[in-house]
Amino acid sequence: MTVVAVALAVVLVGTAYVWPFVPLVVYPMRRWRGFWAALYCGALGAVCAVEFRDLHYMVGDFFEISVAASLLRAIVEVSGLAEPVRDRRREPRAG
């Protein structure tokens, strides 16, 4: 039983440390899919930040950072600030 508890703790802490980067890298070339993914990551991060706020290893704080990163990604997608970069990457290269 102890092994299962330790494994779950490791998975939770690992997820908390990686989750702030998920909204920034998921669907990098798709505007609206990235927007919806950012909203999903932000909502899940907000719930997890409230649920795990009293745990050790600052798990709740990392989920709070994911909410800020999700909000940033959603604003960038709605405003279209990333479209010039995407258009440049989509253009065929001469050569």
Backbone hydrogen bonds in HBPLUS format (Angstrom, degrees):
<---DONOR---> <-ACCEPTOR-->    atom                        ^
c    i                          cat <-CA-CA->   ^        H-A-AA   ^      H-
h    n   atom  resd res      DA  || num        DHA   H-A  angle D-A-AA Bond
n    s   type  num  typ     dist DA aas  dist angle  dist       angle   num
A0005-ALA N   A0001-MET O   3.14 MM   4  6.43 159.6  2.18 148.5 153.7     1
A0006-VAL N   A0002-THR O   2.93 MM   4  6.15 160.8  1.97 151.9 156.9     2
A0007-ALA N   A0003-VAL O   2.92 MM   4  6.05 158.1  1.96 145.5 151.9     3
A0008-LEU N   A0004-VAL O   2.93 MM   4  6.14 159.8  1.97 149.9 155.0     4
A0009-ALA N   A0005-ALA O   2.97 MM   4  6.16 152.9  2.05 143.2 151.0     5
A0010-VAL N   A0006-VAL O   2.93 MM   4  6.16 157.9  1.98 150.6 156.1     6
A0011-VAL N   A0007-ALA O   3.00 MM   4  6.22 158.9  2.04 148.3 153.9     7
A0012-LEU N   A0008-LEU O   2.92 MM   4  6.10 159.9  1.96 147.3 152.9     8
A0013-VAL N   A0009-ALA O   2.95 MM   4  6.11 168.5  1.96 153.3 156.1     9
A0014-GLY N   A0010-VAL O   2.89 MM   4  5.94 160.6  1.92 146.3 152.7    10
A0015-THR N   A0011-VAL O   2.87 MM   4  5.99 157.1  1.93 146.6 153.0    11
A0016-ALA N   A0012-LEU O   2.92 MM   4  6.11 157.1  1.97 146.7 153.4    12
A0017-TYR N   A0013-VAL O   3.00 MM   4  6.22 152.4  2.08 148.1 154.8    13
A0018-VAL N   A0014-GLY O   3.14 MM   4  6.29 138.7  2.31 141.1 151.3    14
A0019-TRP N   A0015-THR O   2.81 MM   4  5.68 151.8  1.89 153.8 160.6    15
A0021-PHE N   A0018-VAL O   3.00 MM   3  5.84 154.0  2.07 129.3 136.0    16
A0022-VAL N   A0019-TRP O   3.19 MM   3  5.26 144.7  2.32 104.4 114.2    17
A0024-LEU N   A0021-PHE O   3.15 MM   3  5.35 133.7  2.37 102.6 115.3    18
A0025-VAL N   A0022-VAL O   3.21 MM   3  5.49 141.9  2.36 107.4 117.0    19
A0026-VAL N   A0022-VAL O   3.11 MM   4  5.92 146.6  2.22 165.0 168.3    20
A0030-ARG N   A0027-TYR O   3.47 MM   3  5.40 164.9  2.49 103.8 108.1    21
A0034-GLY N   A0030-ARG O   3.11 MM   4  5.84 148.3  2.22 131.3 140.0    22
A0035-PHE N   A0031-ARG O   3.05 MM   4  6.31 143.8  2.19 138.3 148.7    23
A0036-TRP N   A0032-TRP O   3.01 MM   4  6.24 167.1  2.02 150.7 152.2    24
A0037-ALA N   A0033-ARG O   2.91 MM   4  6.04 154.1  1.98 144.4 152.4    25
A0038-ALA N   A0034-GLY O   2.91 MM   4  6.02 148.4  2.01 139.5 147.9    26
A0039-LEU N   A0035-PHE O   3.01 MM   4  6.36 153.6  2.08 148.1 155.1    27
A0040-TYR N   A0036-TRP O   2.97 MM   4  6.18 159.5  2.01 146.9 152.4    28
A0041-CYS N   A0037-ALA O   2.88 MM   4  6.06 167.0  1.90 150.3 153.9    29
A0042-GLY N   A0038-ALA O   2.88 MM   4  5.96 152.9  1.95 143.9 151.8    30
A0043-ALA N   A0039-LEU O   2.92 MM   4  6.10 159.5  1.97 148.7 153.8    31
A0044-LEU N   A0040-TYR O   2.97 MM   4  6.14 170.6  1.98 156.3 159.1    32
A0045-GLY N   A0041-CYS O   2.85 MM   4  5.83 149.6  1.94 137.7 147.2    33
A0046-ALA N   A0042-GLY O   2.88 MM   4  6.04 148.2  1.99 142.4 150.4    34
A0047-VAL N   A0043-ALA O   3.09 MM   4  6.36 161.4  2.12 149.7 153.9    35
A0048-CYS N   A0044-LEU O   2.96 MM   4  6.13 166.2  1.98 149.4 153.6    36
A0049-ALA N   A0045-GLY O   2.81 MM   4  5.87 146.2  1.92 140.7 150.5    37
A0050-VAL N   A0046-ALA O   3.16 MM   4  6.36 150.9  2.25 143.8 149.8    38
A0051-GLU N   A0047-VAL O   2.97 MM   4  6.20 164.3  1.99 151.7 156.6    39
A0052-PHE N   A0048-CYS O   2.87 MM   4  5.77 163.6  1.90 148.4 152.4    40
A0055-LEU N   A0052-PHE O   3.37 MM   3  5.51 168.4  2.38 108.6 111.9    41
A0062-PHE N   A0058-MET O   3.33 MM   4  6.68 151.9  2.41 149.3 155.4    42
A0063-PHE N   A0059-VAL O   3.25 MM   4  6.61 152.4  2.33 148.2 155.7    43
A0064-GLU N   A0060-GLY O   2.94 MM   4  6.22 143.5  2.08 142.4 153.0    44
A0065-ILE N   A0061-ASP O   3.00 MM   4  6.32 148.4  2.10 144.0 151.9    45
A0066-SER N   A0062-PHE O   3.13 MM   4  6.43 143.4  2.27 136.4 145.9    46
A0067-VAL N   A0063-PHE O   3.22 MM   4  6.58 139.7  2.39 139.1 148.7    47
A0067-VAL N   A0064-GLU O   3.14 MM   3  5.17 126.6  2.44  94.7 108.1    48
A0068-ALA N   A0064-GLU O   3.28 MM   4  6.71 155.0  2.35 146.4 151.9    49
A0069-ALA N   A0065-ILE O   2.92 MM   4  6.23 159.5  1.96 152.0 158.0    50
A0070-SER N   A0066-SER O   2.84 MM   4  5.93 151.6  1.92 142.5 150.4    51
A0071-LEU N   A0067-VAL O   2.95 MM   4  6.14 155.3  2.01 145.2 151.7    52
A0072-LEU N   A0068-ALA O   2.99 MM   4  6.22 156.5  2.05 146.6 152.8    53
A0073-ARG N   A0069-ALA O   2.98 MM   4  6.21 161.7  2.02 147.2 151.8    54
A0074-ALA N   A0070-SER O   2.89 MM   4  6.08 161.1  1.92 150.9 156.2    55
A0075-ILE N   A0071-LEU O   3.01 MM   4  6.19 158.4  2.06 147.9 153.2    56
A0076-VAL N   A0072-LEU O   3.01 MM   4  6.24 160.1  2.05 150.0 155.6    57
A0077-GLU N   A0073-ARG O   2.92 MM   4  6.11 157.0  1.97 150.7 156.9    58
A0078-VAL N   A0074-ALA O   2.96 MM   4  6.10 164.7  1.99 150.6 154.5    59
A0079-SER N   A0075-ILE O   3.00 MM   4  6.02 162.4  2.03 147.8 153.0    60
A0080-GLY N   A0076-VAL O   3.04 MM   4  5.96 127.9  2.32 134.0 146.1    61
A0081-LEU N   A0076-VAL O   3.27 MM   5  5.44 136.9  2.47 147.1 153.9    62
A0083-GLU N   A0080-GLY O   3.27 MM   3  5.50 160.3  2.31 108.3 114.1    63
A0086-ARG N   A0082-ALA O   3.07 MM   4  6.34 158.8  2.11 153.2 159.9    64
A0087-ASP N   A0083-GLU O   2.83 MM   4  6.01 160.1  1.87 156.5 161.7    65
A0088-ARG N   A0084-PRO O   3.07 MM   4  6.24 156.3  2.13 142.5 148.2    66
A0089-ARG N   A0085-VAL O   3.09 MM   4  6.33 151.7  2.17 144.5 152.1    67
A0090-ARG N   A0086-ARG O   2.95 MM   4  6.14 137.3  2.14 144.6 156.2    68
A0091-GLU N   A0087-ASP O   3.17 MM   4  6.31 136.2  2.37 144.4 153.7    69
